[in-house]
């Protein structure tokens, strides 16, 4: 179960990070709105980098959760 939850968290992190990156690049270089994030909340361009960082934290947390040994299998 721990592995499945890790994959879910990691996948969510990739989506969140990609949306933050799309929002930052589109506003900074093109003056447009890309992705889905702008439909949920209106953020300034630098805040999108925080969303990218949050996505990276989710990815790393999911990877760490997947690779942590299961305490039930050690018994």
BALO-657852 format. One record per residue: z, y, x of N, C-alpha, C, O, CB in turn; residue number from 1; residue in one letter. Coordinates in Angstrom, 3 decimals. Each point is the difference from the previous one (the first is absolute). Glycine has a CB too. Layout:
REM BALO-657852
       n.z       n.y       n.x      ca.z      ca.y      ca.x       c.z       c.y       c.x       o.z       o.y       o.x      cb.z      cb.y      cb.x  resi  resn
         Z         Y         X         Z         Y         X         Z         Y         X         Z         Y         X         Z         Y         X   NUM     A
...
REM end
This chain:
REM BALO-657852
       n.z       n.y       n.x      ca.z      ca.y      ca.x       c.z       c.y       c.x       o.z       o.y       o.x      cb.z      cb.y      cb.x  resi  resn
     0.000    -1.189     0.825     0.000     1.189    -0.825     0.000     1.262     0.875    -0.629     1.003    -0.337     1.842    -2.272    -1.480     1     X
    -0.498     1.199     2.943     0.074     1.134     0.906    -1.381     0.358     0.546    -0.324     1.177     0.159     2.666    -1.838     0.445     2     X
    -3.144    -0.344    -0.323    -1.343     0.247     0.527    -0.865     0.696    -1.044    -0.746     0.924     0.325     0.951    -2.939     1.163     3     X
    -0.109     1.578    -2.735    -0.781     0.607    -1.078     0.389     1.461    -0.200    -0.869     0.860    -0.144     0.672    -3.102    -0.962     4     X
     1.486     2.522     1.096     0.458     1.378    -0.163    -0.452     0.846     1.188    -0.376     1.159    -0.172     2.367    -1.954    -1.161     5     X
    -1.956     0.225     2.530    -0.478     0.717     1.175    -1.465     0.368    -0.110    -0.393     1.116     0.341     2.080    -2.311     1.005     6     X
    -2.504     0.253    -1.826    -1.425     0.302    -0.176    -0.218     1.076    -1.063    -0.879     0.848     0.151     0.328    -3.194     0.531     7     X
     1.337     2.320    -1.745    -0.142     1.009    -1.053     0.354     1.381     0.534    -0.725     0.965    -0.240     1.260    -2.693    -1.503     8     X
     0.578     1.825     2.467     0.412     1.283     0.566    -1.029     0.496     1.007    -0.335     1.184     0.018     2.744    -1.801    -0.359     9     X
    -2.908    -0.288     1.177    -1.007     0.379     0.993    -1.280     0.493    -0.667    -0.571     1.005     0.422     1.539    -2.681     1.163    10     X
    -1.415     0.986    -2.606    -1.213     0.405    -0.718     0.183     1.358    -0.663    -0.901     0.838     0.028     0.343    -3.245    -0.416    11     X
     1.718     2.620    -0.205     0.293     1.287    -0.611    -0.015     1.105     1.054    -0.460     1.110    -0.269     1.834    -2.256    -1.503    12     X
    -0.880     0.848     2.953    -0.013     0.972     1.090    -1.408     0.386     0.415    -0.271     1.167     0.280     2.423    -2.100     0.494    13     X
    -3.051    -0.048    -0.734    -1.394     0.312     0.334    -0.622     0.924    -1.045    -0.721     0.933     0.352     0.519    -3.148     0.810    14     X
     0.469     1.967    -2.425    -0.561     0.837    -1.068     0.575     1.408     0.063    -0.740     0.980    -0.091     0.443    -3.010    -1.353    15     X
     1.618     2.134     1.600     0.646     1.310     0.072    -0.506     0.779     1.217    -0.312     1.186    -0.107     2.355    -2.121    -1.047    16     X
    -2.124     0.279     2.295    -0.486     0.663     1.207    -1.435     0.464    -0.128    -0.344     1.098     0.436     1.903    -2.481     0.870    17     X
    -2.394     0.555    -1.900    -1.406     0.370    -0.181    -0.131     1.188    -0.944    -0.829     0.880     0.232     0.155    -3.260     0.175    18     X
     1.472     2.419    -1.461    -0.068     1.124    -0.926     0.465     1.300     0.672    -0.572     1.067    -0.227     0.958    -2.655    -1.691    19     X
     0.647     1.483     2.737     0.449     1.182     0.728    -1.041     0.487     0.985    -0.225     1.203     0.131     2.556    -1.982    -0.391    20     X
    -2.966    -0.150     0.951    -1.034     0.371     0.962    -1.212     0.610    -0.700    -0.556     0.994     0.469     1.342    -2.824     1.050    21     X
    -1.191     1.241    -2.628    -1.117     0.571    -0.763     0.323     1.405    -0.485    -0.841     0.896     0.074     0.174    -3.196    -0.783    22     X
     1.880     2.491     0.216     0.392     1.323    -0.482     0.000     1.038     1.110    -0.460     1.124    -0.199     1.830    -2.225    -1.549    23     X
    -0.855     0.730     2.921     0.044     0.947     1.115    -1.399     0.344     0.488    -0.330     1.177     0.148     2.556    -2.091     0.516    24     X
    -3.045    -0.087    -0.415    -1.349     0.235     0.533    -0.849     0.783    -0.995    -0.717     0.923     0.387     0.880    -3.042     0.949    25     X
    -0.087     1.757    -2.610    -0.857     0.668    -0.984     0.368     1.468    -0.176    -0.880     0.851    -0.121     0.598    -3.031    -1.043    26     X
     1.575     2.479     1.149     0.407     1.399    -0.165    -0.213     0.812     1.269    -0.411     1.159    -0.067     2.083    -1.895    -1.614    27     X
    -1.398     0.143     2.826    -0.076     0.745     1.257    -1.430     0.275     0.421    -0.318     1.120     0.401     2.458    -2.150     0.273    28     X
    -3.008     0.037    -0.757    -1.348     0.143     0.540    -1.077     0.268    -1.046    -1.049     0.554     0.330     1.770    -2.046     1.466    29     X
    -0.483     1.112    -3.048    -1.060     0.121    -0.996     0.357     0.874    -1.191    -0.885     0.358    -0.777     0.156    -2.578     1.480    30     X
     2.003     2.575    -0.870     0.404     0.822    -1.130    -0.156    -0.685    -1.338    -0.140     0.667    -1.024    -0.483     1.273     2.356    31     X
     0.645    -3.237    -1.341    -0.167    -0.781    -1.227     1.233    -0.879    -0.210     0.918     0.001     0.819    -3.445     0.009    -0.546    32     X
     2.538    -0.744    -1.354     1.086    -0.929    -0.298    -0.554    -1.418    -0.054    -0.814    -0.326    -0.865     2.067     2.114    -0.418    33     X
    -0.808    -2.624     2.209    -0.404    -1.402     0.014     1.215    -0.862    -0.297     1.138     0.441     0.161    -2.989     0.031     1.499    34     X
     1.611    -1.683    -2.087     1.084    -0.941    -0.245     0.653     0.211    -1.351    -0.496     0.752    -0.840     0.877    -0.851     3.275    35     X
     0.756    -0.588    -2.632     0.705     0.035    -1.278     1.257     0.851     0.058     0.540     0.369    -1.043    -1.442    -2.621     0.551    36     X
     1.371     2.565     1.665     1.288     0.667     0.135     0.016     1.362    -0.683     1.015     0.376    -0.585    -0.681    -1.581     2.732    37     X
    -1.417     1.941    -2.089    -0.031     1.338    -0.608     0.073    -0.061    -1.523     0.302     1.004    -0.644    -1.640    -0.202     2.589    38     X
     1.065    -1.963    -2.523     0.099    -0.146    -1.451     1.446    -0.212    -0.439     0.340     0.188    -1.169    -2.654    -1.142     1.131    39     X
     3.156     0.564     0.984     1.402    -0.257    -0.309     0.863     1.206     0.339     0.830     0.420    -0.806    -1.196    -2.857     1.222    40     X
     0.172     2.993     0.775     0.829     1.105     0.473    -0.852     0.932     0.856    -0.907    -0.441     0.706     2.985    -1.016    -0.757    41     X
    -1.776     2.748    -0.023    -0.733     0.994     0.786     0.802     0.294     1.269     1.098     0.552    -0.070    -2.151     0.469    -2.029    42     X
     0.510    -1.385     3.241     0.678     0.187     1.277    -0.823     0.898     0.916    -1.229    -0.004    -0.069     2.312    -2.249    -0.173    43     X
    -0.412     3.025     1.103    -0.740     0.740     1.019    -0.520    -0.965     1.070     0.481    -1.127     0.117     0.935     3.187    -0.545    44     X
    -2.379    -1.617     1.186    -0.627    -0.877     0.996     0.975    -0.629     0.987    -0.104    -1.201     0.249    -1.894     2.598    -0.477    45     X
     2.945    -0.649     0.807     0.916    -0.640     0.954     0.887    -1.076    -0.641     0.413    -0.942     0.676    -0.422     3.071     0.610    46     X
     0.299    -1.995    -2.570     0.829    -1.002    -0.673    -0.722    -1.348    -0.093     0.642    -1.046    -0.085     0.467     2.880    -1.226    47     X
    -2.426    -1.803     1.328    -0.757    -1.250    -0.025     0.252    -0.811     1.266    -0.044    -1.230    -0.032    -1.707     2.325    -1.391    48     X
     2.011    -0.421     2.527     0.339    -0.731     1.225     1.341    -0.710    -0.147     0.203    -1.064     0.584    -1.508     2.729     0.771    49     X
     2.213    -1.094    -2.122     1.257    -0.681    -0.310    -0.226    -1.246    -0.832     0.701    -0.998     0.165     0.466     3.182    -0.061    50     X
    -2.140    -2.132    -0.996    -0.346    -1.177    -0.804    -0.588    -1.084     0.903     0.283    -1.183    -0.185    -0.700     2.643    -1.849    51     X
    -0.398    -1.061     3.004    -0.542    -0.957     0.970     1.137    -0.653     0.774    -0.004    -1.213     0.207    -2.118     2.562    -0.008    52     X
     3.095    -0.550     0.228     1.148    -0.542     0.733     0.809    -0.947    -0.884     0.464    -1.040     0.467    -0.374     3.127     0.932    53     X
     0.078    -1.738    -2.659     0.694    -0.899    -0.933    -0.732    -1.316    -0.167     0.626    -1.057    -0.076     0.267     3.040    -1.112    54     X
    -2.212    -1.926     1.131    -0.794    -1.229    -0.075     0.168    -0.845     1.244     0.080    -1.226    -0.084    -1.717     2.399    -1.363    55     X
     1.692    -0.523     2.612     0.203    -0.739     1.253     1.366    -0.677     0.021     0.134    -1.124     0.483    -1.639     2.743     0.705    56     X
     2.519    -0.933    -1.714     1.339    -0.597    -0.072    -0.016    -1.221    -0.907     0.616    -1.015     0.323     0.435     3.265     0.076    57     X
    -1.744    -2.169    -1.525    -0.106    -1.153    -0.896    -0.725    -1.163     0.666     0.416    -1.151    -0.137    -0.414     2.708    -1.814    58     X
    -1.080    -1.267     2.668    -0.740    -1.056     0.690     0.889    -0.685     1.033     0.078    -1.227     0.047    -2.229     2.486    -0.404    59     X
     2.815    -0.462     1.175     0.860    -0.579     1.033     1.186    -0.745    -0.601     0.399    -1.047     0.508    -1.087     2.882     1.031    60     X
     1.248    -1.301    -2.615     1.106    -0.690    -0.670    -0.434    -1.324    -0.605     0.728    -0.990     0.078     0.293     3.197    -0.554    61     X
    -2.202    -2.230    -0.126    -0.516    -1.249    -0.561    -0.282    -1.030     1.073     0.275    -1.185    -0.186    -1.252     2.477    -1.683    62     X
     0.430    -0.850     2.993    -0.262    -0.926     1.108     1.304    -0.554     0.565     0.097    -1.186     0.317    -2.202     2.441     0.231    63     X
     3.098    -0.391    -0.426     1.290    -0.448     0.527     0.672    -0.981    -0.963     0.596    -0.990     0.426    -0.346     3.178     0.795    64     X
    -0.351    -1.908    -2.512     0.591    -0.892    -0.997    -0.660    -1.370     0.017     0.673    -1.022    -0.133    -0.126     3.003    -1.274    65     X
    -1.862    -1.997     1.570    -0.712    -1.280     0.048     0.390    -0.827     1.215     0.075    -1.226    -0.083    -1.964     2.288    -1.126    66     X
     2.141    -0.401     2.340     0.243    -0.729     1.240     1.472    -0.321     0.237     0.335    -0.722     0.939    -2.334     1.832    -0.019    67     X
     2.877    -0.578    -1.767     1.419    -0.313     0.120     0.228    -1.438    -0.445    -0.483    -0.393    -1.062     1.119     2.814     0.667    68     X
     0.089    -3.219     1.181     0.241    -1.379    -0.399     0.791    -0.077    -1.307     0.900     0.806    -0.236    -0.951    -1.470     2.648    69     X
    -0.281    -0.283    -3.233     0.661    -0.205    -1.267     1.366    -0.659     0.239     0.058    -1.058     0.626    -2.302     0.856    -1.806    70     X
     3.343     0.801     0.697     1.322    -0.590     0.269     0.197    -1.352    -0.683     0.825    -0.794     0.453     0.070     3.099    -0.222    71     X
    -1.631    -2.590    -1.308     0.146    -1.279    -0.676    -0.614    -1.136     0.798     0.468    -1.135    -0.089    -0.480     2.332    -2.079    72     X
    -1.030    -0.918     2.948    -0.640    -1.069     0.773     0.808    -0.361     1.240    -0.198    -1.071     0.575    -2.021     1.847    -1.408    73     X
     3.130     0.105     1.253     0.820    -0.270     1.186     1.114    -0.983    -0.303     0.517    -0.636     0.919    -1.041     2.913    -0.074    74     X
     0.912    -2.423    -2.109     1.114    -0.884    -0.364    -0.385    -1.454     0.032     0.830    -0.865    -0.283     0.070     2.664    -1.116    75     X
REM end
